């Protein structure tokens, strides 16, 4: 086992299969989590010119009975205050054809707020939150609770409408998109 400290030391070539031990700082945690592939979703919230959203890999079901979604958002994200204000959000699971949407909602290209919605068809379901018309799945949620902890907000939503279709989903691992 090799003991290294910090991400810069890990950027050196490490033999395949060798275990690397690092300190328990935020950079080490980020490096470890880059090894975990996550499904890519866009969290959308707001109405009209007050719409915004974010690309996440942290959306999942909290429970299926009752149907509840869980999303982790950075507290500095522009999305959390909009969810809190409007009391709704949607989780839009992206397919292979949605990489450009994932990039826009991740802030690549500098687009913010309602400008991120350009180039795709959006609709609404029950809550009034924006829903990607061509997404693999969309879970329309009413905000049940937001729990602020450390750098993030744990957002819990009650699913009020769900729409899905078959297709290959977009995933993210080690700084790259993949299709699964």
N, C-alpha and C positions, 0 to 999 in steps of 0.2 A: 504494500500500500504506500503510495506516495503522498506526503503531506505538502500541500501547496496553499498559499494564502492569497486570496483575491482572484478576480476573473482574469487579469492580465497574465498571471502566471499560468492559468489554465489554457491560454491561447497557444501555448507551445504544443508541440506534437506529443500526444499520449498514445502509447501502444494500445491497439484494439483489445478490449476486454479488461484493461487494467482499471482498478478502482482508484478513484481520486478522493482524497479527503481535504475539505476546505473548512475555513472558519464558518461560524454561523452568523454571518452578516447578511445584509439584504442582497448584495451582489451574488453571494454563494447560493442563496435561495432562488434568485432569478435563474442562475445557471442550471440548477437542479431541475426547476420547473420547465425549462426549455426542452427537456427530454420527454415530457408528457404531451402527447398530441391532444388537442382539444377541438371540439366542434366549434365552428365559427357562426356566431349569431349577431344580428344587429338588434340592439335595444332601441326602440323608437318611442317618442313621447311628445306630447304637446299638440297644438292645433294651429293651423294657418302659418303665419310668420313667426310663431312661437314654438315651432317644431325643432327638435334636435334629436340626437341619438349618438350611440357609440357602438363600435365593434367590440365584442367580448368573446372569450372562450370560457367564461365562468357562468354560463346560464345552464341550469339543470332543474329537474323536478325536485322539489322539496318533499312532496308526497303526491301520490296519485289518488288517494282517498282520505281527505278531500283533495281535489286537484289544486295544487299550489306550486308556483315556480319560485326559484331562488336565483338571484343575480347578484354578483359582486361588482360594484362600481367604485372607482376612485372618488374620494370625497371632493377632489378638485375638478372632476368632470363637470361639464356644463349640463349633463343629462340628469343628474340626481335632483337639482333644484326644480327642474321642469316636471319630473315625475312627482315630486312632492307637491308642487303647486296644482297640477291637473288631476292627480290621484289615479293615473293610469299609465300603462306602458304595454308594449308588445315585445315578445321575443320572436324574432324572425330567423329561422334556421336557414342558412344559405346553402345553395347548391354550387356545383362546379362552375356554373355560368355567372356566378355573382362575385367573383374576385374584385371587380372594379367597385362594386357597392361596398364590399368589406374595406377596401382601401379608402374610399371617400369618408366612411363613418369612423375610420381610424385616424382621420385628420390628414392623411396624405394628400398633397395638393393644396392644402390650406383652406379647404372649404369648411364653413361653420354653419350651424343652425339649419335653417330651411334649405340652404344651397346644397346640402348633402343629399337631398331627396331628388335632385335633378337626374335625369337619365334613367329613371325607373318608374314603373307604375305603382302608385300607393293608393290604398283604400282604407276604410275603417270597418270594424265589426261592431261589437256591442259597447265597448267602453269609450269609443271615440279616439283611441290611440291610433296612430298611423300603422298600417299593416302592409307589408310588401306583397303585392298582388301575385307575383310569380315565385314566391319563396317556396322552399321545400315544405316548410311548416311554419305556421304562425300561431302563437299562443297569446291571445288578447287578455290582458290582466287588469284588475283593479288593485291599486296599492292596498295591501293589508298592513304592512309594517316596514319601517326602515330603521335599521339598527346601526348606529355609527360606532365603528370600532377601528381604532388606529388610523391607517391611511384610507380605509374603505368603508362603504356603506353596504350592509347586507340588506338587499331589497327582497321582500317577500310579497308575492302577488297572488291573488285569487283568480284562477282562470275562469273567464266568463264566456269565451268562445275559442274554438280551436279549429284550424283548417290545415290539412296536409295533403301531400301528393308523393308519389314514388320518385326516386332519383338518387343520384350520388351526392353525398354531402361534402362540403368544404371543411377541411381541417387545417390546423396550424401547429407546426412543430419546428423547433430550432430555427425560428425566424423565417420560415417559408410556409407557403400554402401547399396543401396536398389534397388529393381527392380520395375519399373512402366510400 
